[in-house]
Amino acid sequence: MDFDPLNFSDISVYAGEEYVNAYNSITTPIIQTSTFVFRNSQDIDNYTHGINMRYEYGRYGNPTQTAAEKKLAALEGAEEAVLFSSGMSAITTTLLALLRSGDHIVITDDAYKKTLEFCKTALPQYGVESTVVSVHDYEAMEAAIRPNTRIFFSESPTNPYLNVMDLERLSKMVAGKNIYLISDSTFATPYNQRPLELGVNIVIHSCTKYLAGHNDLLAGVVLGPSALIGPIRDFHKMMGGVIGPFTSYMLIRGLKTFALRMQRFNENGQKIAEYLEKHPRIQNVYYPGLPSHRYCELAKRTMRGFGAVVTFEVDADYDGTRLFLDRLQRLRIGPSFGGVESLITHPASVSYYNYAREERLALGIKDNLVRFAAGIEEAEAIIEDLEQALSVLK
Ligand SMILES: *Cc1c(COP(=O)(O)O)cnc(C)c1O
């Protein structure tokens, strides 16, 4: 069955799954097995000679995983998807699959922290050099490209400032240079941005966030044309960071409400950003849907919504900011985003706790910086809790 590529509800609910499943089940079954057996030697030959398409061993694939991959591919408008045990497994396996010793990669400076760390500390051990460029500086990006550059790794929007990259401009920049343009689109989701349509070759998501959406699993996905995904899938079979049938089922279940949740996430993000921007005890708010955001215009041109993550600076010092978090009654303190429960985090105390203050400030992580990720609650209820906690700062 064909789907209207922008009918996300239809795709979320139906794509990738059988019309009627085993035992007439409406849901895709969890095929909880590590191996798949053969009736006899002829059965093996039919499989090895490609006469029968079937499964062989859990690390190479599982029917529940296939259904989740097909649903994700349909959502992204991609030819093929391959799932991993986490977003980081998806990223590292993809980079290792595509890079060779002597190659070079360009990556932007506010990419996900562990992705940057992998490029800076792990890749050099395999003879791959990386150049880190400012997310704002397109001239520096162009200048960083060398004859041996094989990958341009972008991320949009970025964490925690929600900087938006001009993916179309990047795709023109790398065109004809034998470079794969990869975008970590976790913050955008296929609902809010269509990187493949903007010229990106490979899209990666941490499904842990908006796609699964319930703060209850880890998974990652890589999407693109089969000619590119095939070799990554083969390499993945060696690396072995597979998702597993039960997690695949949980992901399918989470995806059923993807479109509904994204509508609410986009609404909540905008409402909370607007509320915070007007609040006298808040200094700066970073949200692409606010006209004050550096990339508001680009975001409005290339995205359909801006998600639930809102970053802001409280009118307080390090301790005052922590006091504000401690005063929250319903909103939970924790990393991650994109789940049904709201989450709030103080990057200076968590991701950057072991940095010298000067070093942290140089990276733009101020003492009073807070990242808020709205859940699917009513915006008014979220605001109520934020309001009472902010009142402690008076
Ligand atoms: C969370 C995240 C990752 C890593 O994904 P995991 O599922 O936690 O391994 C990568 N990139 C971005 C932008 C993320 O937010």
The ligand as an ORCA input file, in Angstrom:
! r2SCAN-3c Opt
* xyz 0 1
  C      20.799     11.208     22.135
  C      21.482     11.619     20.895
  C      22.435     10.795     20.290
  C      22.832      9.466     20.874
  O      21.788      8.561     20.868
  P      21.671      7.350     21.939
  O      20.426      6.683     21.523
  O      21.647      7.972     23.294
  O      22.909      6.525     21.741
  C      23.026     11.236     19.126
  N      22.727     12.434     18.578
  C      21.830     13.256     19.142
  C      21.544     14.568     18.509
  C      21.179     12.883     20.310
  O      20.306     13.714     20.885
*
